Amino acid sequence: MVTTQFETACDAAEALVKKFANEIADESPVIQGAAIAILLAHHLAAVAPVHRADVRNTLVGLADELVPTILRAAIRDGDAPPEWDRQS
């Protein structure tokens, strides 16, 4: 199977996310959220001002699309209560 550049980037991103998640796992949800917001702000600061709103909206839209898949995995792994799947 030929690995596309996108698939390679996704694999690298997933590995980076796992490292970051492990780093902040023991922090409170407030600190975790603040760290994610600061990371997003750093990313957006590197985007041309005219494109920031579109990039931010694209990233939030992508996050919204990923939530169901990630939630199902968390429920399967016992990291989230099953009733959350019915509440999303």
Backbone as XML, in Angstrom:
<?xml version="1.0"?>
<chain id="A" units="angstrom">
  <residue number="1" name="MET">
    <atom name="N" x="0.839" y="-1.191" z="0.000"/>
    <atom name="CA" x="0.000" y="0.000" z="0.000"/>
    <atom name="C" x="0.881" y="1.250" z="0.000"/>
  </residue>
  <residue number="2" name="VAL">
    <atom name="N" x="0.512" y="2.204" z="-0.783"/>
    <atom name="CA" x="1.251" y="3.450" z="-0.866"/>
    <atom name="C" x="0.723" y="4.403" z="0.203"/>
  </residue>
  <residue number="3" name="THR">
    <atom name="N" x="1.634" y="4.923" z="1.006"/>
    <atom name="CA" x="1.247" y="5.877" z="2.045"/>
    <atom name="C" x="1.297" y="7.271" z="1.457"/>
  </residue>
  <residue number="4" name="THR">
    <atom name="N" x="0.205" y="7.970" z="1.580"/>
    <atom name="CA" x="0.173" y="9.331" z="1.055"/>
    <atom name="C" x="0.831" y="10.283" z="2.036"/>
  </residue>
  <residue number="5" name="GLN">
    <atom name="N" x="1.175" y="11.444" z="1.537"/>
    <atom name="CA" x="1.764" y="12.470" z="2.388"/>
    <atom name="C" x="0.807" y="12.845" z="3.515"/>
  </residue>
  <residue number="6" name="PHE">
    <atom name="N" x="-0.497" y="12.862" z="3.210"/>
    <atom name="CA" x="-1.494" y="13.183" z="4.219"/>
    <atom name="C" x="-1.525" y="12.123" z="5.317"/>
  </residue>
  <residue number="7" name="GLU">
    <atom name="N" x="-1.491" y="10.854" z="4.929"/>
    <atom name="CA" x="-1.498" y="9.772" z="5.919"/>
    <atom name="C" x="-0.258" y="9.818" z="6.798"/>
  </residue>
  <residue number="8" name="THR">
    <atom name="N" x="0.867" y="10.123" z="6.191"/>
    <atom name="CA" x="2.114" y="10.249" z="6.948"/>
    <atom name="C" x="2.002" y="11.399" z="7.946"/>
  </residue>
  <residue number="9" name="ALA">
    <atom name="N" x="1.444" y="12.518" z="7.499"/>
    <atom name="CA" x="1.264" y="13.668" z="8.383"/>
    <atom name="C" x="0.298" y="13.328" z="9.521"/>
  </residue>
  <residue number="10" name="CYS">
    <atom name="N" x="-0.776" y="12.608" z="9.215"/>
    <atom name="CA" x="-1.740" y="12.214" z="10.250"/>
    <atom name="C" x="-1.094" y="11.299" z="11.281"/>
  </residue>
  <residue number="11" name="ASP">
    <atom name="N" x="-0.286" y="10.357" z="10.819"/>
    <atom name="CA" x="0.412" y="9.458" z="11.748"/>
    <atom name="C" x="1.356" y="10.237" z="12.655"/>
  </residue>
  <residue number="12" name="ALA">
    <atom name="N" x="2.096" y="11.174" z="12.079"/>
    <atom name="CA" x="3.018" y="11.994" z="12.871"/>
    <atom name="C" x="2.249" y="12.857" z="13.860"/>
  </residue>
  <residue number="13" name="ALA">
    <atom name="N" x="1.125" y="13.416" z="13.419"/>
    <atom name="CA" x="0.304" y="14.244" z="14.304"/>
    <atom name="C" x="-0.258" y="13.415" z="15.455"/>
  </residue>
  <residue number="14" name="GLU">
    <atom name="N" x="-0.707" y="12.215" z="15.151"/>
    <atom name="CA" x="-1.264" y="11.348" z="16.194"/>
    <atom name="C" x="-0.208" y="11.009" z="17.244"/>
  </residue>
  <residue number="15" name="ALA">
    <atom name="N" x="1.008" y="10.746" z="16.815"/>
    <atom name="CA" x="2.095" y="10.462" z="17.761"/>
    <atom name="C" x="2.388" y="11.676" z="18.628"/>
  </residue>
  <residue number="16" name="LEU">
    <atom name="N" x="2.385" y="12.850" z="18.014"/>
    <atom name="CA" x="2.624" y="14.085" z="18.761"/>
    <atom name="C" x="1.507" y="14.342" z="19.764"/>
  </residue>
  <residue number="17" name="VAL">
    <atom name="N" x="0.269" y="14.101" z="19.363"/>
    <atom name="CA" x="-0.875" y="14.284" z="20.257"/>
    <atom name="C" x="-0.766" y="13.356" z="21.463"/>
  </residue>
  <residue number="18" name="LYS">
    <atom name="N" x="-0.366" y="12.110" z="21.236"/>
    <atom name="CA" x="-0.222" y="11.168" z="22.348"/>
    <atom name="C" x="0.837" y="11.652" z="23.338"/>
  </residue>
  <residue number="19" name="LYS">
    <atom name="N" x="1.950" y="12.176" z="22.823"/>
    <atom name="CA" x="2.984" y="12.707" z="23.714"/>
    <atom name="C" x="2.448" y="13.893" z="24.512"/>
  </residue>
  <residue number="20" name="PHE">
    <atom name="N" x="1.757" y="14.805" z="23.829"/>
    <atom name="CA" x="1.209" y="15.987" z="24.492"/>
    <atom name="C" x="0.157" y="15.577" z="25.524"/>
  </residue>
  <residue number="21" name="ALA">
    <atom name="N" x="-0.712" y="14.637" z="25.155"/>
    <atom name="CA" x="-1.751" y="14.173" z="26.079"/>
    <atom name="C" x="-1.134" y="13.562" z="27.333"/>
  </residue>
  <residue number="22" name="ASN">
    <atom name="N" x="-0.064" y="12.808" z="27.157"/>
    <atom name="CA" x="0.616" y="12.235" z="28.327"/>
    <atom name="C" x="1.219" y="13.316" z="29.210"/>
  </residue>
  <residue number="23" name="GLU">
    <atom name="N" x="1.715" y="14.374" z="28.611"/>
    <atom name="CA" x="2.320" y="15.478" z="29.361"/>
    <atom name="C" x="1.294" y="16.207" z="30.227"/>
  </residue>
  <residue number="24" name="ILE">
    <atom name="N" x="0.065" y="16.339" z="29.726"/>
    <atom name="CA" x="-0.940" y="17.126" z="30.457"/>
    <atom name="C" x="-1.979" y="16.265" z="31.167"/>
  </residue>
  <residue number="25" name="ALA">
    <atom name="N" x="-1.834" y="14.940" z="31.086"/>
    <atom name="CA" x="-2.854" y="14.026" z="31.616"/>
    <atom name="C" x="-3.169" y="14.241" z="33.089"/>
  </residue>
  <residue number="26" name="ASP">
    <atom name="N" x="-2.182" y="14.581" z="33.888"/>
    <atom name="CA" x="-2.406" y="14.726" z="35.328"/>
    <atom name="C" x="-2.835" y="16.137" z="35.740"/>
  </residue>
  <residue number="27" name="GLU">
    <atom name="N" x="-2.988" y="17.010" z="34.770"/>
    <atom name="CA" x="-3.417" y="18.380" z="35.056"/>
    <atom name="C" x="-4.936" y="18.459" z="35.112"/>
  </residue>
  <residue number="28" name="SER">
    <atom name="N" x="-5.444" y="19.510" z="35.719"/>
    <atom name="CA" x="-6.894" y="19.700" z="35.783"/>
    <atom name="C" x="-7.434" y="20.013" z="34.381"/>
  </residue>
  <residue number="29" name="PRO">
    <atom name="N" x="-8.734" y="19.787" z="34.186"/>
    <atom name="CA" x="-9.321" y="20.134" z="32.891"/>
    <atom name="C" x="-9.126" y="21.609" z="32.517"/>
  </residue>
  <residue number="30" name="VAL">
    <atom name="N" x="-9.094" y="22.481" z="33.500"/>
    <atom name="CA" x="-8.884" y="23.913" z="33.222"/>
    <atom name="C" x="-7.493" y="24.135" z="32.644"/>
  </residue>
  <residue number="31" name="ILE">
    <atom name="N" x="-6.491" y="23.522" z="33.247"/>
    <atom name="CA" x="-5.117" y="23.679" z="32.755"/>
    <atom name="C" x="-4.968" y="23.004" z="31.398"/>
  </residue>
  <residue number="32" name="GLN">
    <atom name="N" x="-5.571" y="21.833" z="31.226"/>
    <atom name="CA" x="-5.520" y="21.168" z="29.928"/>
    <atom name="C" x="-6.127" y="22.056" z="28.839"/>
  </residue>
  <residue number="33" name="GLY">
    <atom name="N" x="-7.294" y="22.616" z="29.121"/>
    <atom name="CA" x="-7.951" y="23.494" z="28.149"/>
    <atom name="C" x="-7.124" y="24.724" z="27.845"/>
  </residue>
  <residue number="34" name="ALA">
    <atom name="N" x="-6.523" y="25.311" z="28.884"/>
    <atom name="CA" x="-5.678" y="26.490" z="28.678"/>
    <atom name="C" x="-4.471" y="26.143" z="27.810"/>
  </residue>
  <residue number="35" name="ALA">
    <atom name="N" x="-3.871" y="24.985" z="28.036"/>
    <atom name="CA" x="-2.713" y="24.570" z="27.233"/>
    <atom name="C" x="-3.109" y="24.397" z="25.769"/>
  </residue>
  <residue number="36" name="ILE">
    <atom name="N" x="-4.258" y="23.804" z="25.534"/>
    <atom name="CA" x="-4.730" y="23.610" z="24.161"/>
    <atom name="C" x="-5.030" y="24.965" z="23.513"/>
  </residue>
  <residue number="37" name="ALA">
    <atom name="N" x="-5.652" y="25.872" z="24.262"/>
    <atom name="CA" x="-5.954" y="27.205" z="23.731"/>
    <atom name="C" x="-4.676" y="27.959" z="23.383"/>
  </residue>
  <residue number="38" name="ILE">
    <atom name="N" x="-3.673" y="27.860" z="24.237"/>
    <atom name="CA" x="-2.403" y="28.543" z="23.968"/>
    <atom name="C" x="-1.730" y="27.944" z="22.740"/>
  </residue>
  <residue number="39" name="LEU">
    <atom name="N" x="-1.772" y="26.622" z="22.613"/>
    <atom name="CA" x="-1.207" y="25.969" z="21.437"/>
    <atom name="C" x="-1.920" y="26.435" z="20.166"/>
  </residue>
  <residue number="40" name="LEU">
    <atom name="N" x="-3.241" y="26.516" z="20.213"/>
    <atom name="CA" x="-4.010" y="27.018" z="19.076"/>
    <atom name="C" x="-3.636" y="28.465" z="18.768"/>
  </residue>
  <residue number="41" name="ALA">
    <atom name="N" x="-3.492" y="29.278" z="19.799"/>
    <atom name="CA" x="-3.126" y="30.683" z="19.597"/>
    <atom name="C" x="-1.760" y="30.799" z="18.920"/>
  </residue>
  <residue number="42" name="HIS">
    <atom name="N" x="-0.814" y="29.971" z="19.326"/>
    <atom name="CA" x="0.500" y="29.973" z="18.674"/>
    <atom name="C" x="0.361" y="29.617" z="17.206"/>
  </residue>
  <residue number="43" name="HIS">
    <atom name="N" x="-0.459" y="28.633" z="16.913"/>
    <atom name="CA" x="-0.667" y="28.234" z="15.522"/>
    <atom name="C" x="-1.307" y="29.375" z="14.725"/>
  </residue>
  <residue number="44" name="LEU">
    <atom name="N" x="-2.354" y="29.965" z="15.285"/>
    <atom name="CA" x="-3.054" y="31.039" z="14.583"/>
    <atom name="C" x="-2.183" y="32.277" z="14.395"/>
  </residue>
  <residue number="45" name="ALA">
    <atom name="N" x="-1.298" y="32.537" z="15.341"/>
    <atom name="CA" x="-0.409" y="33.691" z="15.217"/>
    <atom name="C" x="0.527" y="33.546" z="14.019"/>
  </residue>
  <residue number="46" name="ALA">
    <atom name="N" x="0.763" y="32.309" z="13.587"/>
    <atom name="CA" x="1.649" y="32.069" z="12.454"/>
    <atom name="C" x="0.901" y="32.087" z="11.118"/>
  </residue>
  <residue number="47" name="VAL">
    <atom name="N" x="-0.405" y="32.328" z="11.166"/>
    <atom name="CA" x="-1.232" y="32.384" z="9.960"/>
    <atom name="C" x="-1.464" y="33.854" z="9.601"/>
  </residue>
  <residue number="48" name="ALA">
    <atom name="N" x="-1.462" y="34.134" z="8.325"/>
    <atom name="CA" x="-1.721" y="35.509" z="7.881"/>
    <atom name="C" x="-3.055" y="35.988" z="8.451"/>
  </residue>
  <residue number="49" name="PRO">
    <atom name="N" x="-3.103" y="37.226" z="8.960"/>
    <atom name="CA" x="-4.329" y="37.733" z="9.592"/>
    <atom name="C" x="-5.587" y="37.550" z="8.749"/>
  </residue>
  <residue number="50" name="VAL">
    <atom name="N" x="-5.470" y="37.714" z="7.461"/>
    <atom name="CA" x="-6.641" y="37.599" z="6.598"/>
    <atom name="C" x="-7.209" y="36.176" z="6.588"/>
  </residue>
  <residue number="51" name="HIS">
    <atom name="N" x="-6.408" y="35.193" z="6.943"/>
    <atom name="CA" x="-6.847" y="33.792" z="6.917"/>
    <atom name="C" x="-7.152" y="33.207" z="8.294"/>
  </residue>
  <residue number="52" name="ARG">
    <atom name="N" x="-6.880" y="33.945" z="9.358"/>
    <atom name="CA" x="-7.010" y="33.379" z="10.718"/>
    <atom name="C" x="-8.402" y="32.865" z="11.031"/>
  </residue>
  <residue number="53" name="ALA">
    <atom name="N" x="-9.430" y="33.634" z="10.705"/>
    <atom name="CA" x="-10.796" y="33.203" z="11.026"/>
    <atom name="C" x="-11.137" y="31.910" z="10.300"/>
  </residue>
  <residue number="54" name="ASP">
    <atom name="N" x="-10.768" y="31.822" z="9.026"/>
    <atom name="CA" x="-11.053" y="30.600" z="8.266"/>
    <atom name="C" x="-10.294" y="29.404" z="8.824"/>
  </residue>
  <residue number="55" name="VAL">
    <atom name="N" x="-9.024" y="29.605" z="9.172"/>
    <atom name="CA" x="-8.220" y="28.510" z="9.722"/>
    <atom name="C" x="-8.793" y="28.071" z="11.066"/>
  </residue>
  <residue number="56" name="ARG">
    <atom name="N" x="-9.128" y="29.042" z="11.926"/>
    <atom name="CA" x="-9.720" y="28.709" z="13.232"/>
    <atom name="C" x="-11.023" y="27.932" z="13.043"/>
  </residue>
  <residue number="57" name="ASN">
    <atom name="N" x="-11.879" y="28.387" z="12.155"/>
    <atom name="CA" x="-13.155" y="27.708" z="11.914"/>
    <atom name="C" x="-12.944" y="26.307" z="11.353"/>
  </residue>
  <residue number="58" name="THR">
    <atom name="N" x="-11.965" y="26.151" z="10.485"/>
    <atom name="CA" x="-11.653" y="24.836" z="9.929"/>
    <atom name="C" x="-11.176" y="23.891" z="11.027"/>
  </residue>
  <residue number="59" name="LEU">
    <atom name="N" x="-10.297" y="24.376" z="11.906"/>
    <atom name="CA" x="-9.776" y="23.539" z="12.981"/>
    <atom name="C" x="-10.872" y="23.141" z="13.972"/>
  </residue>
  <residue number="60" name="VAL">
    <atom name="N" x="-11.737" y="24.078" z="14.326"/>
    <atom name="CA" x="-12.833" y="23.761" z="15.250"/>
    <atom name="C" x="-13.819" y="22.808" z="14.576"/>
  </residue>
  <residue number="61" name="GLY">
    <atom name="N" x="-14.076" y="23.008" z="13.294"/>
    <atom name="CA" x="-14.957" y="22.099" z="12.562"/>
    <atom name="C" x="-14.384" y="20.688" z="12.509"/>
  </residue>
  <residue number="62" name="LEU">
    <atom name="N" x="-13.081" y="20.593" z="12.283"/>
    <atom name="CA" x="-12.431" y="19.290" z="12.271"/>
    <atom name="C" x="-12.532" y="18.629" z="13.645"/>
  </residue>
  <residue number="63" name="ALA">
    <atom name="N" x="-12.300" y="19.407" z="14.691"/>
    <atom name="CA" x="-12.418" y="18.865" z="16.057"/>
    <atom name="C" x="-13.834" y="18.340" z="16.293"/>
  </residue>
  <residue number="64" name="ASP">
    <atom name="N" x="-14.839" y="19.105" z="15.869"/>
    <atom name="CA" x="-16.231" y="18.664" z="16.034"/>
    <atom name="C" x="-16.482" y="17.342" z="15.302"/>
  </residue>
  <residue number="65" name="GLU">
    <atom name="N" x="-15.892" y="17.193" z="14.118"/>
    <atom name="CA" x="-16.068" y="15.959" z="13.353"/>
    <atom name="C" x="-15.361" y="14.775" z="14.006"/>
  </residue>
  <residue number="66" name="LEU">
    <atom name="N" x="-14.246" y="15.031" z="14.691"/>
    <atom name="CA" x="-13.472" y="13.965" z="15.310"/>
    <atom name="C" x="-14.032" y="13.501" z="16.657"/>
  </residue>
  <residue number="67" name="VAL">
    <atom name="N" x="-14.812" y="14.345" z="17.323"/>
    <atom name="CA" x="-15.318" y="14.021" z="18.661"/>
    <atom name="C" x="-16.030" y="12.673" z="18.715"/>
  </residue>
  <residue number="68" name="PRO">
    <atom name="N" x="-16.963" y="12.367" z="17.833"/>
    <atom name="CA" x="-17.656" y="11.071" z="17.958"/>
    <atom name="C" x="-16.711" y="9.865" z="17.897"/>
  </residue>
  <residue number="69" name="THR">
    <atom name="N" x="-15.746" y="9.898" z="17.004"/>
    <atom name="CA" x="-14.806" y="8.788" z="16.872"/>
    <atom name="C" x="-13.941" y="8.657" z="18.115"/>
  </residue>
  <residue number="70" name="ILE">
    <atom name="N" x="-13.433" y="9.776" z="18.599"/>
    <atom name="CA" x="-12.578" y="9.763" z="19.783"/>
    <atom name="C" x="-13.384" y="9.357" z="21.014"/>
  </residue>
  <residue number="71" name="LEU">
    <atom name="N" x="-14.616" y="9.835" z="21.103"/>
    <atom name="CA" x="-15.481" y="9.484" z="22.233"/>
    <atom name="C" x="-15.771" y="7.990" z="22.257"/>
  </residue>
  <residue number="72" name="ARG">
    <atom name="N" x="-16.091" y="7.410" z="21.098"/>
    <atom name="CA" x="-16.356" y="5.969" z="21.053"/>
    <atom name="C" x="-15.129" y="5.181" z="21.510"/>
  </residue>
  <residue number="73" name="ALA">
    <atom name="N" x="-13.942" y="5.611" z="21.109"/>
    <atom name="CA" x="-12.710" y="4.931" z="21.535"/>
    <atom name="C" x="-12.516" y="5.084" z="23.039"/>
  </residue>
  <residue number="74" name="ALA">
    <atom name="N" x="-12.796" y="6.269" z="23.577"/>
    <atom name="CA" x="-12.654" y="6.490" z="25.020"/>
    <atom name="C" x="-13.634" y="5.630" z="25.806"/>
  </residue>
  <residue number="75" name="ILE">
    <atom name="N" x="-14.859" y="5.500" z="25.312"/>
    <atom name="CA" x="-15.857" y="4.641" z="25.971"/>
    <atom name="C" x="-15.404" y="3.194" z="25.903"/>
  </residue>
  <residue number="76" name="ARG">
    <atom name="N" x="-14.948" y="2.763" z="24.736"/>
    <atom name="CA" x="-14.468" y="1.386" z="24.568"/>
    <atom name="C" x="-13.319" y="1.071" z="25.526"/>
  </residue>
  <residue number="77" name="ASP">
    <atom name="N" x="-12.416" y="2.049" z="25.710"/>
    <atom name="CA" x="-11.240" y="1.857" z="26.563"/>
    <atom name="C" x="-11.524" y="2.105" z="28.038"/>
  </residue>
  <residue number="78" name="GLY">
    <atom name="N" x="-12.775" y="2.469" z="28.370"/>
    <atom name="CA" x="-13.141" y="2.710" z="29.760"/>
    <atom name="C" x="-12.719" y="4.068" z="30.285"/>
  </residue>
  <residue number="79" name="ASP">
    <atom name="N" x="-12.396" y="4.981" z="29.381"/>
    <atom name="CA" x="-11.962" y="6.321" z="29.788"/>
    <atom name="C" x="-13.091" y="7.344" z="29.807"/>
  </residue>
  <residue number="80" name="ALA">
    <atom name="N" x="-14.286" y="6.933" z="29.409"/>
    <atom name="CA" x="-15.457" y="7.819" z="29.430"/>
    <atom name="C" x="-16.680" y="6.950" z="29.700"/>
  </residue>
  <residue number="81" name="PRO">
    <atom name="N" x="-17.665" y="7.500" z="30.408"/>
    <atom name="CA" x="-18.872" y="6.710" z="30.698"/>
    <atom name="C" x="-19.701" y="6.491" z="29.424"/>
  </residue>
  <residue number="82" name="PRO">
    <atom name="N" x="-20.288" y="5.299" z="29.265"/>
    <atom name="CA" x="-21.058" y="4.984" z="28.059"/>
    <atom name="C" x="-22.188" y="5.965" z="27.764"/>
  </residue>
  <residue number="83" name="GLU">
    <atom name="N" x="-22.774" y="6.548" z="28.800"/>
    <atom name="CA" x="-23.901" y="7.457" z="28.562"/>
    <atom name="C" x="-23.487" y="8.728" z="27.818"/>
  </residue>
  <residue number="84" name="TRP">
    <atom name="N" x="-22.210" y="9.049" z="27.805"/>
    <atom name="CA" x="-21.766" y="10.231" z="27.061"/>
    <atom name="C" x="-22.042" y="10.089" z="25.571"/>
  </residue>
  <residue number="85" name="ASP">
    <atom name="N" x="-22.029" y="8.866" z="25.071"/>
    <atom name="CA" x="-22.281" y="8.659" z="23.634"/>
    <atom name="C" x="-23.701" y="9.063" z="23.271"/>
  </residue>
  <residue number="86" name="ARG">
    <atom name="N" x="-24.609" y="8.916" z="24.198"/>
    <atom name="CA" x="-26.013" y="9.286" z="23.937"/>
    <atom name="C" x="-26.246" y="10.765" z="24.172"/>
  </residue>
  <residue number="87" name="GLN">
    <atom name="N" x="-25.310" y="11.442" z="24.815"/>
    <atom name="CA" x="-25.484" y="12.864" z="25.140"/>
    <atom name="C" x="-24.811" y="13.786" z="24.128"/>
  </residue>
  <residue number="88" name="SER">
    <atom name="N" x="-24.018" y="13.218" z="23.232"/>
    <atom name="CA" x="-23.282" y="14.088" z="22.293"/>
    <atom name="C" x="-24.095" y="14.434" z="21.089"/>
  </residue>
</chain>
